[in-house]
Amino acid sequence: MHHTARQWMLDRLAWLRFCLLLLVLASLQTAPTVAQTPDPIYTLELDGVVSRYSIGYVQRALHEAEASGATVLVIRLGATGAVLHEVRALAVTVAAATVPVVVYVAPAGTQSGAAGLWLLSAAHIAAMAPTTSFGLPTPLIQPDPTVSEATRELLRAEAITQLEAWNRAQRRNATWVEQALRQGMVLNNAQASALTPPAVNCVARDPQELLTLLEGRTVTLANGATATLSTLGRTPQPITPTLPELLLLTLANPTVAFLLLVLAGLAMYAEFISPTVGMLAGIGVVLLIAAIVGLSALPVNWLAVVGLLVAFGFIGADLFVPSHGAMTVVGLVLFVLSALTLFDGAQAPGVVVALWAVLLVAVGLAAFAALGLYLVLRTRNTPVATGQESLVGRLAEVRQRLNPDGMVFVEGALWRAVSEEGTVEVGEWVRVTGVYELRLTVRRLAADDPAGGAVRRGAPPLQH
């Protein structure tokens, strides 16, 4: 009996220990977890020209931000040119993002043009730095003139409706949109902020101030969800382009594409005039392929490309045609005009070759043409100097008395010579006047001959 009671007490204790263990496990499961790291803030920089390669970069950044549940993605927009149909497609992508997107036109002084107009309108929050602007002085929408007026008006109305809807969805001013698309308008940060309501959400001097101004703002996403931003004191994480993206973005720069095209032409021309077993030609092909990759993302004016080829033709022809530099001048003028109109400004406003690059190449071509012309003229004015005829005009030292026949030493060899002016003694210097059947005719040095004066002073004679 005593043993039974003791066993019952042990079973009860075991049961109590089991229950306590369950309570401890339950308390651990329901206890508050350690505070998680806040959702990240991502930033990316969009400079140069907004092209199809820019779209791929921004789309990757958006996917990364959405996958990580980012608080916000800040796009720092420093682009001053854009391909219109590409920047519009990018704006549609930004407006449809499921993570808050801030488009921040910076640094100070940036004239973002069409890129700023489309992307600021599509952004959930539009921000600008001081002394920045967006928009164009010409109509933003310039439909193909080959289509009917009704079709062109339909395209304008569609773009106006889209831009106005994006701005009104984020409670921004949209009264300026129609004028910007039909007549042209440029708004700086002060003008955009002065509208009622403002056309932009905030003006920030730098990224740190921007994060401070974003704190607590609530945005509505395209899927109807709302998000309140927590950015105060946070450190953003940059999303940098990958190596292939960086290469494509660089090649799509109009100045880089232009320089690559010129260098490819020069390399192939150099191979043509001075063969190097294909080495320069290979370099030219690589440069040409790189130029084509960049040009394929930009609206090229092919008439200007033809103008560049004709300009090179004029400059090269001047080396063979006696135009005294006139063809080079015509070629240089045509080159500058073609380079400055290499891209279609109606399809890609702000996409131009930098003036410094055009002038630099033009000066280089002018120097090359001048050097080539100088060498050609020098060659034409130089007497033929091949074989025995090259001895004519040379100085020779008499090694065997000329009476009138004898031997002279010239150009490292002994020659039979005949004096045209009587006897000449050994050691005297004469000038070769002709070559006849391996025999030289020579003449004493004239009194006014510079070489004769040198001989009289005991100095070595001068060759001419």
Order of alpha helices (4+ residues) and beta strands (2+ residues): alpha-beta-beta-alpha-beta-beta-alpha-beta-alpha-beta-beta-alpha-alpha-beta-alpha-beta-alpha-beta-beta-beta-alpha-alpha-alpha-alpha-alpha-alpha-beta-beta-beta-beta-beta-alpha
